[in-house]
Amino acid sequence: MSEKNIWYEAEIKALKQQLHTDRETHQKEIALVREDAQVQILLVEKRQKELTRINIGHQKLNGELQEKLSKYEDKAAYYRRKAVL
């Protein structure tokens, strides 16, 4: 085998080793990114549930306020008809 071939073989071996090392590193990074994404998804889902509960509470309160407003509007209309206001 010539010196050139020996050098090529050594270079190929080094590149294969580097490729293997890079692949392992990237696989570990991908696993970490996936884990982080799962955590973020869980946090978003938790926040969405909190906001849904808040929204439902606000809708209920809004309904109650609309009922009170309607009663006051009815009273105001009654007193206007009676010429009190």
C-alpha positions in Angstrom: 0.0 0.0 0.0 1.4 3.4 -0.9 1.8 6.3 1.5 -1.0 8.1 -0.2 -3.4 5.2 0.3 -2.3 4.9 4.0 -2.9 8.6 4.4 -6.4 8.3 2.7 -7.3 5.4 4.9 -6.3 7.2 8.0 -8.2 10.3 6.9 -11.3 8.2 6.2 -11.1 6.5 9.6 -10.7 9.9 11.3 -13.7 11.3 9.4 -15.8 8.3 10.2 -14.9 8.7 13.9 -15.8 12.4 13.8 -19.0 11.6 12.0 -19.9 9.1 14.7 -19.0 11.5 17.5 -21.0 14.3 15.8 -24.0 12.0 15.4 -23.9 11.0 19.1 -23.7 14.7 20.1 -26.6 15.7 17.9 -28.7 12.8 19.2 -28.1 13.9 22.7 -29.0 17.5 21.8 -32.1 16.3 20.0 -33.2 14.4 23.1 -32.7 17.5 25.3 -34.6 19.7 22.8 -37.5 17.2 22.8 -37.6 17.1 26.6 -37.6 20.8 26.7 -40.4 21.0 24.2 -42.4 18.5 26.2 -42.0 20.7 29.3 -43.0 23.8 27.4 -46.1 22.0 26.0 -47.1 20.9 29.6 -46.7 24.5 30.8 -48.7 25.9 27.9 -51.5 23.3 28.6 -51.5 24.2 32.3 -51.7 27.9 31.5 -54.5 27.2 28.9 -56.5 25.4 31.6 -56.0 28.3 34.0 -57.1 30.8 31.4 -60.1 28.7 30.5 -61.2 28.7 34.2 -60.7 32.4 34.4 -62.7 32.9 31.2 -65.6 30.8 32.5 -65.5 32.8 35.7 -65.6 36.1 33.8 -68.5 34.8 31.6 -70.5 33.9 34.7 -69.8 37.3 36.3 -70.6 39.1 33.1 -74.0 37.2 33.0 -74.7 38.2 36.6 -73.8 41.8 35.9 -76.1 41.8 32.8 -79.0 40.5 34.9 -78.4 43.3 37.5 -78.1 45.9 34.8 -81.4 44.7 33.3 -83.1 45.0 36.6 -81.8 48.5 37.1 -82.9 49.4 33.5 -86.3 48.0 34.3 -86.5 50.1 37.5 -85.4 53.2 35.6 -88.0 52.6 32.9 -90.7 52.1 35.6 -89.8 55.3 37.4 -89.7 57.2 34.1 -93.2 56.0 33.3 -94.3 57.1 36.8 -92.7 60.5 36.1 -90.5 60.2 39.1 -87.3 60.8 37.1 
